[in-house]
Amino acid sequence: MIEVMYFAWVRERIGIPRETVETNAKTVAELVEELRAREERYDVAFSDLSALRVAIDQDLTEFSASLEGAREVAFFPPMTGG
């Protein structure tokens, strides 16, 4: 089980801020594929991974990162400075 959190427009498209997911995914990319296969709203939210960033246990990482030992995965759009 892993806690998955969604922020900004990702949360708006999926419709929930967080959920606990039972997964066999070994990487973030595999988790995304599992989520996309669930429902259209996930497929839409994850249709362009270049528009997303990901963090595992609050550390920014890549979609190729391993989920081994992860408790939490967060998806969000890139941050802009100002």
Secondary structure as GFF3:
##gff-version 3
##sequence-region A 1 82
A	DSSP	beta_strand	2	6	.	.	.	ID=ss1
A	DSSP	alpha_helix	9	14	.	.	.	ID=ss2
A	DSSP	beta_strand	18	21	.	.	.	ID=ss3
A	DSSP	alpha_helix	28	38	.	.	.	ID=ss4
A	DSSP	alpha_helix	40	45	.	.	.	ID=ss5
A	DSSP	three_ten_helix	49	51	.	.	.	ID=ss6
A	DSSP	beta_strand	53	56	.	.	.	ID=ss7
A	DSSP	beta_strand	59	61	.	.	.	ID=ss8
A	DSSP	beta_strand	72	76	.	.	.	ID=ss9
###
